[in-house]
Amino acid sequence: MAEVVDAVAETPRVRTLVLAADGWPGHRAGQHLDVRLTAPDGYQAQRSYSVASPPGEPPAITVERLEDGEVSPFLVDEVRAGDRIEIRGPIGGWFVWEPALGGPLLLVAGGSGVVPLMAMARLRAAARSDVPARLLYSSRSWEDVIYREELGALADGPAGLEVVHTLTRAQPDGWTGYARRVDEALLHEVAWPAESGAQAFVCGPTAFVEAVASGLVALGYPSERVKTERFGATG
């Protein structure tokens, strides 16, 4: 079990829950955990959520509300500090990064797929790693950018994370950045060259992840250097 110790609104549809988990063994950047909710009548629903916090910090999950979801509306709209929820984890060992693995590091996110990549970016900053890192982040609009202020701080701060946004549905007045979906042409402009030896981590909706992974391979990235994590058709 885990107690919710803090709840932070990231966007109108997204909230981060910071957890104090009994017996939590620690996690690696990129891992996830399972949340299981049990209704008064005994009905159970379980969903997986990436851990947003870096290793060494309490586990935190960032949840996007899906209007037809069984779990996310409760986590985003109902849960309060002091509530307890059932979790299991950490889970996963393939989609993980740590400074010792080197780089350059290419992070490509679609919507809430930024969550495990943010854990990597936070770890890199906390470790004062000098591994070159670049995040290409596709969002529907500027208001939908999760961790917007923190990403700006990481880009401007000593960590030197390069952040490239593309807004696919709506752009604010004066927007000069990308305003299209991530495809091979955009990757060619933004991604590290394949010969750099860059490691790519891609997370987002299934179609997004498949398009990005295919685009990177077409640009010469060996498939073993393109690690992917995907979720259902949202974002």
Residue, then its C-alpha position, 0 to 999 in steps of 0.5 A: m500500500a502507498e499513502v498519497v502525500d501530495a497531489v500536484a496539478e500539471t495541466p487541467r487534465v493531468r495530476t502528479l501524485v507523490l506516494a509514500a510506499d510501504g517497503w518501496p525498494g527504490h526504482r530506476a528511471g523509466q520503470h513503472l508501477d501498477v495501481r489497483l483500485t477496489a470498489p465497495d462491491g469488490y470490483q477491481a481495476q488495475r492500470s500501469y503508470s510510469v514513475a515520474s520521480p528520479p531514483g532516490e526520491p519517493p515514487a510519484i506518478t503523473v496521471e492523465r484523465l481519460e474520460d472513459g477511464e476506470v482508474s484515471p478519473f479517480l486518481v486525477d479528480e478524487v484522490r487527496a493527500g492522506d488517501r491510501i492506494e494499492i500499488r505494485g512495483p517497480i516493474g520493468g528493466w528494459f526501458v531504463w536509463e542511468p548516467a553510466l549508460g552514457g549517450p547522447l540521449l534522445l528522448v521523444a515523447g508524445g503527450s503523457g509519454v513524457v513521464p518516464l522520460m522526465a524521470m530520466a531528465r530529472l536523474r540526469a540533472a540530479a546526478r549533474s551528468d554531462v551526457p548530452a540530452r535532447l527532448l522532442y516533445s509532441s503535445r496537442s497545445w501549449e496548455d497540454v505540455i506536462y511539466r512545462e515550467e520545470l522543462g523550461a528550468l531544465a533547459d535554461g539551467p546548468a543541466g543543459l537539457e535541450v527541449v524541442h516542442t511541437l504543438t500539433r493542434a493549437q499554437p499560441d499567438g507568436w508561436t515560432g516552434y514546430a506545429r506538426r506531427v513527429d515524422e521522419a523529416l522532423l526527426h531528421e531536423v531534431a534527432w542526434p545523427a545516427e553516427s553519434g551513437a545516441q540512445a533513443f527512448v520513445c514513449g507515447p501512444t502506440a501509433f506515435v511510438e511506431a512512427v517515431a521508431s520507424g523514422l529513427v531506424a530509417l535515419g540509421y539508428p540501430s533498432e537496439r538503440v531505439k527503446t520504446e514504451r507505449f500505451g493505448a490510443t490517447g494523446 
